């Protein structure tokens, strides 16, 4: 089997502008959604209480809502979670609320409702101070990744590569966030982990292409810069697709078998992987070209031999 | 020729055997066990002795067990079935705690790894599962350091009052204002005398002058090092207290750890009753000082069953019976510190207590009136008292600095000091995070995580073998080696495995195949360009190496950032992710190369490589 039977290098660079415009439009849309809709942050970030219950028979959500409303929690959000028999209750933190008692009170109120009794599956309470810290830590982690990767790429390749790789991959991150804002999917700590993992992973992709670019520059002296980039992308495309395919298979498996907890994690990875291929190959490479990469930057100047007569 | 030197093959073999051994305990599953640990702050468990005792109890009850193990704080007996486990628990409970209302030991049901003891003895344990996989409660508590500081400054204000009186320095008022103590003097000369007195008695305070009208003020605050010591002390004491209380819950493996400067993590696996857990965490045990009734004949009377009015019968540590008056002289609130140390003159081990001003006054009066008599210090928990120590009063003690010495070893002194401090929390605490996971959800999470990994792995394996044939198989073997080593490392390090951690295992496998794809594609490319099979293998591995290194380093950078800044689920993910990157480098490059070398390297002439179809542009 051989999927990719490419005779000549594909002229990717000819369409570089188109790719970048597509990218830019998606990016702008993502930013727009982020600004207008905002992220649907999970309890971990906002603080509050979350109670998950499992019932033997599907309970009536409205009854639970009414019971909680009467019990002093009119702001409780009650929804089905995964199946009709699973219920998720969210209670925001409020001033003057004894947060230590919330989960106990909620369980008590639910026990009074007629009909099927639920089994407590999970309670999560996050105080307001923790949420803020988590958000700050997330931001710091992102910053550290960006700086670390840029330094590494600049040392190992060239500053042009570092800049284009980071631009291309940060735009992936924004696009993932844009998706989460548009669909109002829940943005939890696990999703944050996925986003950062994607950042490391898709830079990876750019590295493979850049590696080829460097090698081609050194080997083929007659090629122009766009041709070198085309050649590098074409000769790695088979690997790109197969690798990402494999990773995606794993992620798909998580999406199918991982249940609710891993669902959004896997979803973020899926978006990240798809846009990762696109951006790190078709956005980063033209950026490198426009930043003015050329052969001279990779050829080491010949050392003049110094001879001394003893 | 593609051959690895013998040492390299041996090394790879050894690493894989090591990986296999340390992965092994995960396959044995768990067996029911009964765990015995100390249930009282005043009781220390002697593991060896208890091991023998438990064995004896089980023998007498004719209950077969499959081994008794012990660590520093507990003894565990394994049983073949849950039935035997329950019977065993009852038997041990009856024998160790004759008085069911006042248990000395915590006898809890637990699960132990069923792996053979030789594995356990080399430190090969199953992976440590997080709460989201095994079920239980997680609390994050924040210690209110301001509260601790306020408490301390209140005590300081009292101390300063006593000090000024002792040194005959006239002041016109001492009060606490926020976290500072304000002392008023008539004029600057008296203030100077006051300053000298304070500086002569303590180094913990820093003093600032301020004038208010015609009065001279001295503002005392804690020096930064003293404040820091105070905070560390408060946190340590709270952790000790929590330990003692959690013992009551009968949790098999509680985790109580400091997190950051002012937080404590409490994890109680298997606990479902959150309300009770919270109740116990929030409760305070108290310390009481009472007088011992040493009137001749009274103790004998009490031992005979007729306890005289107004007294109670206790046993001192070391099982000496003691008659203690019911009237409480002093409570633990008055105690500000207790530290082990040595007697200034005799150099005997001693415990140094510090009382606040009010406590010091009471103590002085009591000791003056009762020289030669004994006093008892009791720790009251769950409404039951326990005599920690009952020293003889030798002289009048003023100034609030009390020393208990005599008939004590250094360890005992440390224990007593710890117990005295354990009475109450040094500073109030607040729960700022709580997570409860039911046991069914935990089991489900394991299953889900396992299934995702399994099916993803199978899909990748099928594809790789179909696409790259023999080289695909080599890649799959390398990927399995990666999984093996990763699980072995996680087991060896006893890193907490959570559901995001399992996700990281799956993701790492999905990413690790990248290295093998890179290598295989490179080999195909070399073949396409007309290299001989052996040269293609060498070139393929060598050229792919740089790329693999670069891409793994960038992924690792992201992983480390997550590790540094992540908490909770993110950390669980990051640990596995980082470890997985390391193992994948090893297995994708070395293991797969060793296999390829074994298959092709020895042959002089290789006609073709089994790496799937290699399409050449010249063919049509």
Boltz contact constraints between the chains, C-beta under 6 A:
constraints:
  - contact:
      token1: [A, 1]
      token2: [B, 467]
      max_distance: 6.0
  - contact:
      token1: [A, 1]
      token2: [B, 612]
      max_distance: 6.0
  - contact:
      token1: [A, 1]
      token2: [B, 613]
      max_distance: 6.0
  - contact:
      token1: [A, 2]
      token2: [B, 613]
      max_distance: 6.0
  - contact:
      token1: [A, 2]
      token2: [B, 615]
      max_distance: 6.0
  - contact:
      token1: [A, 5]
      token2: [B, 615]
      max_distance: 6.0
  - contact:
      token1: [A, 7]
      token2: [B, 617]
      max_distance: 6.0
  - contact:
      token1: [A, 100]
      token2: [B, 431]
      max_distance: 6.0
  - contact:
      token1: [A, 104]
      token2: [B, 275]
      max_distance: 6.0
  - contact:
      token1: [A, 120]
      token2: [B, 438]
      max_distance: 6.0
  - contact:
      token1: [A, 121]
      token2: [B, 438]
      max_distance: 6.0
  - contact:
      token1: [A, 121]
      token2: [B, 441]
      max_distance: 6.0
  - contact:
      token1: [A, 122]
      token2: [B, 437]
      max_distance: 6.0
  - contact:
      token1: [A, 122]
      token2: [B, 441]
      max_distance: 6.0
  - contact:
      token1: [A, 123]
      token2: [B, 436]
      max_distance: 6.0
  - contact:
      token1: [A, 124]
      token2: [B, 435]
      max_distance: 6.0
  - contact:
      token1: [A, 125]
      token2: [B, 434]
      max_distance: 6.0
  - contact:
      token1: [A, 126]
      token2: [B, 433]
      max_distance: 6.0
  - contact:
      token1: [A, 127]
      token2: [B, 432]
      max_distance: 6.0
  - contact:
      token1: [A, 130]
      token2: [B, 432]
      max_distance: 6.0
  - contact:
      token1: [A, 130]
      token2: [B, 433]
      max_distance: 6.0
  - contact:
      token1: [A, 137]
      token2: [B, 565]
      max_distance: 6.0
  - contact:
      token1: [A, 140]
      token2: [B, 565]
      max_distance: 6.0
  - contact:
      token1: [A, 141]
      token2: [B, 561]
      max_distance: 6.0
  - contact:
      token1: [A, 141]
      token2: [B, 562]
      max_distance: 6.0
  - contact:
      token1: [A, 141]
      token2: [B, 565]
      max_distance: 6.0
  - contact:
      token1: [A, 144]
      token2: [B, 561]
      max_distance: 6.0
  - contact:
      token1: [A, 145]
      token2: [B, 558]
      max_distance: 6.0
  - contact:
      token1: [A, 145]
      token2: [B, 561]
      max_distance: 6.0
  - contact:
      token1: [A, 148]
      token2: [B, 557]
      max_distance: 6.0
  - contact:
      token1: [A, 149]
      token2: [B, 554]
      max_distance: 6.0
  - contact:
      token1: [A, 149]
      token2: [B, 557]
      max_distance: 6.0
  - contact:
      token1: [A, 189]
      token2: [B, 569]
      max_distance: 6.0
  - contact:
      token1: [A, 189]
      token2: [B, 570]
      max_distance: 6.0
  - contact:
      token1: [A, 190]
      token2: [B, 500]
      max_distance: 6.0
  - contact:
      token1: [A, 190]
      token2: [B, 569]
      max_distance: 6.0
  - contact:
      token1: [A, 193]
      token2: [B, 570]
      max_distance: 6.0
  - contact:
      token1: [A, 193]
      token2: [B, 573]
      max_distance: 6.0
  - contact:
      token1: [A, 196]
      token2: [B, 558]
      max_distance: 6.0
  - contact:
      token1: [A, 196]
      token2: [B, 562]
      max_distance: 6.0
  - contact:
      token1: [A, 199]
      token2: [B, 558]
      max_distance: 6.0
  - contact:
      token1: [A, 200]
      token2: [B, 554]
      max_distance: 6.0
  - contact:
      token1: [A, 200]
      token2: [B, 555]
      max_distance: 6.0
  - contact:
      token1: [A, 200]
      token2: [B, 558]
      max_distance: 6.0
  - contact:
      token1: [A, 203]
      token2: [B, 554]
      max_distance: 6.0
  - contact:
      token1: [A, 204]
      token2: [B, 551]
      max_distance: 6.0
  - contact:
      token1: [A, 204]
      token2: [B, 554]
      max_distance: 6.0
  - contact:
      token1: [A, 204]
      token2: [B, 555]
      max_distance: 6.0
  - contact:
      token1: [A, 207]
      token2: [B, 550]
      max_distance: 6.0
  - contact:
      token1: [A, 207]
      token2: [B, 551]
      max_distance: 6.0
  - contact:
      token1: [A, 207]
      token2: [B, 554]
      max_distance: 6.0
  - contact:
      token1: [A, 208]
      token2: [B, 547]
      max_distance: 6.0
  - contact:
      token1: [A, 211]
      token2: [B, 547]
      max_distance: 6.0
  - contact:
      token1: [A, 238]
      token2: [B, 521]
      max_distance: 6.0
  - contact:
      token1: [A, 239]
      token2: [B, 517]
      max_distance: 6.0
  - contact:
      token1: [A, 239]
      token2: [B, 518]
      max_distance: 6.0
  - contact:
      token1: [A, 239]
      token2: [B, 521]
      max_distance: 6.0
  - contact:
      token1: [A, 242]
      token2: [B, 517]
      max_distance: 6.0
  - contact:
      token1: [A, 243]
      token2: [B, 514]
      max_distance: 6.0
  - contact:
      token1: [A, 243]
      token2: [B, 517]
      max_distance: 6.0
  - contact:
      token1: [A, 246]
      token2: [B, 460]
      max_distance: 6.0
  - contact:
      token1: [A, 246]
      token2: [B, 510]
      max_distance: 6.0
  - contact:
      token1: [A, 246]
      token2: [B, 513]
      max_distance: 6.0
  - contact:
      token1: [A, 247]
      token2: [B, 510]
      max_distance: 6.0
  - contact:
      token1: [A, 247]
      token2: [B, 511]
      max_distance: 6.0
  - contact:
      token1: [A, 249]
      token2: [B, 456]
      max_distance: 6.0
  - contact:
      token1: [A, 249]
      token2: [B, 459]
      max_distance: 6.0
  - contact:
      token1: [A, 249]
      token2: [B, 460]
      max_distance: 6.0
  - contact:
      token1: [A, 250]
      token2: [B, 456]
      max_distance: 6.0
  - contact:
      token1: [A, 250]
      token2: [B, 506]
      max_distance: 6.0
  - contact:
      token1: [A, 250]
      token2: [B, 510]
      max_distance: 6.0
  - contact:
      token1: [A, 253]
      token2: [B, 452]
      max_distance: 6.0
  - contact:
      token1: [A, 253]
      token2: [B, 455]
      max_distance: 6.0
  - contact:
      token1: [A, 253]
      token2: [B, 456]
      max_distance: 6.0
  - contact:
      token1: [A, 254]
      token2: [B, 452]
      max_distance: 6.0
  - contact:
      token1: [A, 254]
      token2: [B, 506]
      max_distance: 6.0
  - contact:
      token1: [A, 257]
      token2: [B, 448]
      max_distance: 6.0
  - contact:
      token1: [A, 257]
      token2: [B, 451]
      max_distance: 6.0
  - contact:
      token1: [A, 257]
      token2: [B, 452]
      max_distance: 6.0
  - contact:
      token1: [A, 258]
      token2: [B, 448]
      max_distance: 6.0
  - contact:
      token1: [A, 258]
      token2: [B, 452]
      max_distance: 6.0
  - contact:
      token1: [A, 259]
      token2: [B, 448]
      max_distance: 6.0
  - contact:
      token1: [A, 261]
      token2: [B, 499]
      max_distance: 6.0
  - contact:
      token1: [A, 262]
      token2: [B, 503]
      max_distance: 6.0
  - contact:
      token1: [A, 265]
      token2: [B, 503]
      max_distance: 6.0
